[in-house]
Amino acid sequence: MKHQEIKNLRKALGLRQPKMAEKIGISAEHLSRIENGHHKPGTLIIRRLAEIQRRNRRKLEEAK
């Protein structure tokens, strides 16, 4: 997952950095660095983001 994809996911969910960071278990500062391409997310962070993305897709499908 690339840094821009992470930022786009957060925005699509309507979350600010502090709330998204809380959901994935990192600081808002760390999330900011990832979104800006200064740090690469680790495997655990990518897994957590993927789970959030899957849940969001399920909610959208159920709403149809």
C-alpha positions as CSV (number, residue, x, y, z in Angstrom):
1,M,0.0,0.0,0.0
2,K,1.5,3.3,-1.1
3,H,1.5,6.5,1.0
4,Q,-1.0,8.2,-1.3
5,E,-3.4,5.2,-1.1
6,I,-3.3,5.4,2.7
7,K,-4.1,9.1,2.6
8,N,-6.9,8.4,0.1
9,L,-8.4,5.6,2.3
10,R,-8.4,7.9,5.3
11,K,-10.1,10.7,3.4
12,A,-12.6,8.3,1.9
13,L,-13.5,7.2,5.4
14,G,-13.9,10.8,6.4
15,L,-11.3,10.5,9.2
16,R,-8.8,13.0,10.4
17,Q,-5.2,11.8,11.0
18,P,-5.6,11.4,14.8
19,K,-8.7,9.2,14.5
20,M,-7.2,7.0,11.8
21,A,-3.9,6.7,13.7
22,E,-5.9,5.6,16.8
23,K,-7.7,2.9,14.7
24,I,-4.4,1.5,13.5
25,G,-2.5,1.9,16.8
26,I,0.1,4.5,15.9
27,S,0.6,8.2,16.6
28,A,-0.9,10.9,14.4
29,E,2.7,12.1,13.7
30,H,3.7,8.7,12.5
31,L,0.7,8.5,10.2
32,S,1.5,11.9,8.8
33,R,5.1,10.8,8.0
34,I,3.7,7.7,6.3
35,E,1.2,9.7,4.3
36,N,3.8,12.1,3.2
37,G,6.1,9.3,2.0
38,H,8.8,9.9,4.7
39,H,8.3,6.5,6.3
40,K,7.2,3.2,5.0
41,P,4.4,1.4,6.9
42,G,5.4,-1.9,8.5
43,T,3.6,-5.1,7.8
44,L,1.3,-4.8,10.9
45,I,0.2,-1.3,9.9
46,I,-0.6,-2.5,6.4
47,R,-2.6,-5.4,7.8
48,R,-4.6,-3.1,10.0
49,L,-5.2,-0.7,7.1
50,A,-6.3,-3.6,4.9
51,E,-8.8,-4.7,7.6
52,I,-10.2,-1.2,7.8
53,Q,-10.6,-1.1,4.1
54,R,-12.3,-4.5,4.0
55,R,-14.8,-3.4,6.7
56,N,-15.5,-0.3,4.8
57,R,-16.3,-2.2,1.6
58,R,-18.6,-4.5,3.5
59,K,-20.5,-1.6,4.9
60,L,-20.9,-0.1,1.5
61,E,-22.1,-3.4,0.0
62,E,-24.6,-3.9,2.8
63,A,-26.0,-0.4,2.3
64,K,-27.0,-1.2,-1.3
